[in-house]
Amino acid sequence: MTIEVRNSIALVTGANRGIGKAVTVGLLEAGVVKVYTAVRNLSSVNDLINKYGDRVVPVEFDLTRKETSDAAATIATDVNLVVSNAGVVKLSTPLDADAVESMKYQMEGNVYPLINLAQAFGPILKANGGGAFVQMNSLASIKNFLPFTGYSASKAASYSVTQGLREAWADQGTQVISVIAGPIKTDMSDAAGMSEGAPPPSVVSDGILAALKSGDFFVYPDQVAQGVAKVYESYATNVLEIPR
Ligand SMILES: NC(=O)c1ccc[n+]([C@@H]2O[C@H](COP(=O)([O-])OP(=O)(O)OC[C@H]3O[C@@H](n4cnc5c(N)ncnc54)[C@H](OP(=O)(O)O)[C@@H]3O)[C@@H](O)[C@H]2O)c1
C-alpha cells in the first residue's frame, strides 16, 4: 500500500513548529495539493500561509479536546494523508511523587488523541481510496528512558495503538507508518536537554516521504534511530508478522 504524494491532500497536527512544520513544508514542496494545518492557534501558521497561500488551510486542533478532531473531520473531508504529530513531554521517573499524574498527562496528550484522530479520519481515508496515516512515535516507544518514564510509557502505548491501526485498516487499504525517531532538534528536545548534535526535523519529513513511496511501516529518520534499528528491526518485523 502506497500513495502518490503529489496530488494528495494532507492533514498534519502540530504543523506550526518543530517536526510538524518540517513535515508540512516537506509535503508542500513534494507537491501535495494542500495541507490542513491542525493547530491550537490558527495564526501560528501565518508564515506558512504567506509562503504557500491557500495550499495551507488552518483548522483548530487541541490534543486534549476530542471535539476538535471531530470538527476537523467535518472540514477536511478530502484528505488521503493524516500525520499525527502533535505531542507532549514531561520529565518523570516511576518513583517521583507525581509519577501517576505525569503519566496521565502524557497519555492524554500522546495516546487518547491518536485514537480520537484515527476514529475521526479512518472513514475519510477509506472514502478517499485508503490513503495513509503516519504516527510520530519515538525510540522511547521501544526503550524506557528513566527520566522520561511517563513519556516512554505513553509513546509505547501510541506505538501499540499504531500497530492496531495497521491491522484494523489493512482491509480498507490504508498505509500506516510508525516513525521511530531518536532526538531531533526541536523545542521539545531542547527543553528535554536532548538536542545537542541532533539532526533537523527535515530528516523526519524525508523519512516519511520515502516510506510513503516504499510502503514501509517503520521510519527510522535519524542516525541514532538507525543504529537501534540494526538490532531492532528484524526482531520487530518478525514479531509483527506473528499471526493472530
Ligand atoms: N523532538 C524529538 O526529539 C522527538 C523524537 C521522537 C518523537 N518526537 C515526537 O514528535 C512529535 C513532535 O515533536 P516536536 O519535537 O516537533 O515537538 P515541539 O517542537 O514541542 O512541537 C510540539 C507540537 O505539538 C503541539 N501541541 C502541544 N500540545 C498541544 C495540544 N494540547 N494541542 C494541540 N497541539 C499541541 C505544539 O503546538 P503549540 O505550538 O500550540 O504548543 C507543537 O506544534 C511529538 O509527538 C513528539 O513526541 C519528537
The ligand as an SDF file (V2000), in Angstrom:
LIG
                    3D

 48 52  0  0  0  0  0  0  0  0999 V2000
   11.9690   16.1490   19.0140 N   0  0  0  0  0  0  0  0  0  0  0  0
   12.2960   14.8890   19.2550 C   0  0  0  0  0  0  0  0  0  0  0  0
   13.4460   14.5850   19.5920 O   0  0  0  0  0  0  0  0  0  0  0  0
   11.2850   13.7840   19.0680 C   0  0  0  0  0  0  0  0  0  0  0  0
   11.7390   12.4660   19.0000 C   0  0  0  0  0  0  0  0  0  0  0  0
   10.8120   11.4420   18.8240 C   0  0  0  0  0  0  0  0  0  0  0  0
    9.4780   11.7400   18.7070 C   0  0  0  0  0  0  0  0  0  0  0  0
    9.0520   13.0300   18.7950 N   0  0  0  0  0  0  0  0  0  0  0  0
    7.6210   13.2820   18.6720 C   0  0  0  0  0  0  0  0  0  0  0  0
    7.4120   14.1330   17.5600 O   0  0  0  0  0  0  0  0  0  0  0  0
    6.2470   14.9100   17.7670 C   0  0  0  0  0  0  0  0  0  0  0  0
    6.5620   16.3710   17.5410 C   0  0  0  0  0  0  0  0  0  0  0  0
    7.5690   16.7350   18.4530 O   0  0  0  0  0  0  0  0  0  0  0  0
    8.4310   18.0790   18.3060 P   0  0  0  0  0  0  0  0  0  0  0  0
    9.7920   17.7270   18.7620 O   0  0  0  0  0  0  0  0  0  0  0  0
    8.2100   18.7030   16.9920 O   0  0  0  0  0  0  0  0  0  0  0  0
    7.7460   18.9530   19.4630 O   0  0  0  0  0  0  0  0  0  0  0  0
    7.5910   20.5180   19.6420 P   0  0  0  0  0  0  0  0  0  0  0  0
    8.6190   21.2450   18.8790 O   0  0  0  0  0  0  0  0  0  0  0  0
    7.4920   20.7350   21.1160 O   0  0  0  0  0  0  0  0  0  0  0  0
    6.1650   20.7860   18.9810 O   0  0  0  0  0  0  0  0  0  0  0  0
    5.0490   20.2100   19.5830 C   0  0  0  0  0  0  0  0  0  0  0  0
    3.8670   20.4410   18.6920 C   0  0  0  0  0  0  0  0  0  0  0  0
    2.7300   19.8400   19.3290 O   0  0  0  0  0  0  0  0  0  0  0  0
    1.7470   20.8440   19.5060 C   0  0  0  0  0  0  0  0  0  0  0  0
    0.9660   20.6490   20.7190 N   0  0  0  0  0  0  0  0  0  0  0  0
    1.4080   20.5330   22.0010 C   0  0  0  0  0  0  0  0  0  0  0  0
    0.3580   20.4390   22.8440 N   0  0  0  0  0  0  0  0  0  0  0  0
   -0.7610   20.5130   22.0710 C   0  0  0  0  0  0  0  0  0  0  0  0
   -2.1400   20.4770   22.3390 C   0  0  0  0  0  0  0  0  0  0  0  0
   -2.6350   20.3570   23.5890 N   0  0  0  0  0  0  0  0  0  0  0  0
   -2.9920   20.5470   21.2970 N   0  0  0  0  0  0  0  0  0  0  0  0
   -2.5430   20.6670   20.0260 C   0  0  0  0  0  0  0  0  0  0  0  0
   -1.2380   20.7350   19.7040 N   0  0  0  0  0  0  0  0  0  0  0  0
   -0.3630   20.6570   20.7200 C   0  0  0  0  0  0  0  0  0  0  0  0
    2.5210   22.1470   19.6020 C   0  0  0  0  0  0  0  0  0  0  0  0
    1.6290   23.2240   19.3440 O   0  0  0  0  0  0  0  0  0  0  0  0
    1.7820   24.6460   20.1180 P   0  0  0  0  0  0  0  0  0  0  0  0
    2.7790   25.4420   19.3460 O   0  0  0  0  0  0  0  0  0  0  0  0
    0.4000   25.2030   20.1050 O   0  0  0  0  0  0  0  0  0  0  0  0
    2.2630   24.3440   21.5090 O   0  0  0  0  0  0  0  0  0  0  0  0
    3.5640   21.9290   18.5200 C   0  0  0  0  0  0  0  0  0  0  0  0
    3.0240   22.1440   17.2470 O   0  0  0  0  0  0  0  0  0  0  0  0
    5.7630   14.5750   19.1760 C   0  0  0  0  0  0  0  0  0  0  0  0
    4.7480   13.6130   19.1160 O   0  0  0  0  0  0  0  0  0  0  0  0
    6.9920   14.0020   19.8400 C   0  0  0  0  0  0  0  0  0  0  0  0
    6.6770   13.1220   20.9030 O   0  0  0  0  0  0  0  0  0  0  0  0
    9.9190   14.0570   18.9520 C   0  0  0  0  0  0  0  0  0  0  0  0
  1  2  1  0
  2  3  2  0
  2  4  1  0
  4  5  1  0
  4 48  2  0
  5  6  2  0
  6  7  1  0
  7  8  2  0
  8  9  1  0
  8 48  1  0
  9 10  1  0
  9 46  1  0
 10 11  1  0
 11 12  1  0
 11 44  1  0
 12 13  1  0
 13 14  1  0
 14 15  2  0
 14 16  1  0
 14 17  1  0
 17 18  1  0
 18 19  2  0
 18 20  1  0
 18 21  1  0
 21 22  1  0
 22 23  1  0
 23 24  1  0
 23 42  1  0
 24 25  1  0
 25 26  1  0
 25 36  1  0
 26 27  1  0
 26 35  1  0
 27 28  2  0
 28 29  1  0
 29 30  1  0
 29 35  2  0
 30 31  1  0
 30 32  2  0
 32 33  1  0
 33 34  2  0
 34 35  1  0
 36 37  1  0
 36 42  1  0
 37 38  1  0
 38 39  2  0
 38 40  1  0
 38 41  1  0
 42 43  1  0
 44 45  1  0
 44 46  1  0
 46 47  1  0
M  CHG  2   8   1  16  -1
M  END
$$$$
